[in-house]
């Protein structure tokens, strides 16, 4: 079972824990390798230089310091590095380089007036993943 308290995020040296409402899965935009066939029917493999992707994640409404940092990043359009160390069983360590906050989701309130969880989307230029680090 996923536990947010075991998912540690570092942005530009600032460490945050217990910020995710649920686990998130980044999505690389393109395949890691390309396979092309020449006119003789021979296949050639090439490493795709585009290692970029996007990640959407839901942030707990009470993770105020993390939300403030994300707000500062989207307001300034600043590029940043994000390290995610998912210490849940089988979790991985991921380093996202040259990130940019693309979207801050909607700020809605539930029936009792409490601010709901927010979905944020980041774009990254590259990601280095260590599978099963934990």
VENQUI-V143130 format. One record per residue. N is the residue number from 1. RES is the residue in three letters. OMEGA is omega in radians with two decimals (none if undefined). Layout:
# VENQUI-V143130
N,RES,OMEGA
N,RES,OMEGA
This chain:
# VENQUI-V143130
1,UNK,-3.13
2,UNK,3.07
3,UNK,-3.11
4,UNK,-3.10
5,UNK,3.14
6,UNK,-3.13
7,UNK,-3.04
8,UNK,-3.12
9,UNK,3.07
10,UNK,3.08
11,UNK,3.13
12,UNK,3.09
13,UNK,3.10
14,UNK,-3.06
15,UNK,3.13
16,UNK,3.02
17,UNK,3.11
18,UNK,-3.10
19,UNK,-3.08
20,UNK,3.04
21,UNK,3.11
22,UNK,3.11
23,UNK,3.07
24,UNK,-3.12
25,UNK,3.08
26,UNK,3.14
27,UNK,3.08
28,UNK,-3.07
29,UNK,-3.06
30,UNK,3.07
31,UNK,3.14
32,UNK,-3.13
33,UNK,3.07
34,UNK,3.10
35,UNK,-3.13
36,UNK,-3.14
37,UNK,3.12
38,UNK,-3.06
39,UNK,3.11
40,UNK,3.14
41,UNK,3.14
42,UNK,3.12
43,UNK,3.05
44,UNK,3.13
45,UNK,-3.14
46,UNK,3.03
47,UNK,3.13
48,UNK,-3.12
49,UNK,3.14
50,UNK,-3.13
51,UNK,-3.05
52,UNK,3.11
53,UNK,3.14
54,UNK,3.06
55,UNK,3.05
56,UNK,-3.14
57,UNK,-3.14
58,UNK,-3.10
59,UNK,3.09
60,UNK,-3.10
61,UNK,3.13
62,UNK,3.11
63,UNK,-2.96
64,UNK,-3.13
65,UNK,3.11
66,UNK,3.10
67,UNK,3.11
68,UNK,3.13
69,UNK,3.09
70,UNK,3.12
71,UNK,3.12
72,UNK,-3.12
73,UNK,3.13
74,UNK,-3.13
75,UNK,-3.12
76,UNK,-3.08
77,UNK,-3.09
78,UNK,3.06
79,UNK,-3.09
80,UNK,3.02
81,UNK,3.11
82,UNK,3.07
83,UNK,3.10
84,UNK,3.11
85,UNK,-3.11
86,UNK,-3.07
87,UNK,2.99
88,UNK,-3.11
89,UNK,3.14
90,UNK,-3.11
91,UNK,-3.12
92,UNK,3.06
93,UNK,-3.08
94,UNK,3.05
95,UNK,3.13
96,UNK,-3.10
97,UNK,3.11
98,UNK,3.12
99,UNK,3.07
100,UNK,3.09
101,UNK,-3.10
102,UNK,-3.00
103,UNK,-3.13
104,UNK,3.09
105,UNK,-3.13
106,UNK,3.10
107,UNK,-3.13
108,UNK,3.11
109,UNK,3.13
110,UNK,-3.04
111,UNK,-3.13
112,UNK,3.06
113,UNK,3.14
114,UNK,3.10
115,UNK,-3.12
116,UNK,3.08
117,UNK,-3.10
118,UNK,3.03
119,UNK,3.13
120,UNK,3.11
121,UNK,3.05
122,UNK,3.00
123,UNK,3.10
124,UNK,-3.14
125,UNK,3.09
126,UNK,3.13
127,UNK,3.05
128,UNK,-3.08
129,UNK,2.99
130,UNK,-3.09
131,UNK,3.04
132,UNK,-3.12
133,UNK,-3.08
134,UNK,none
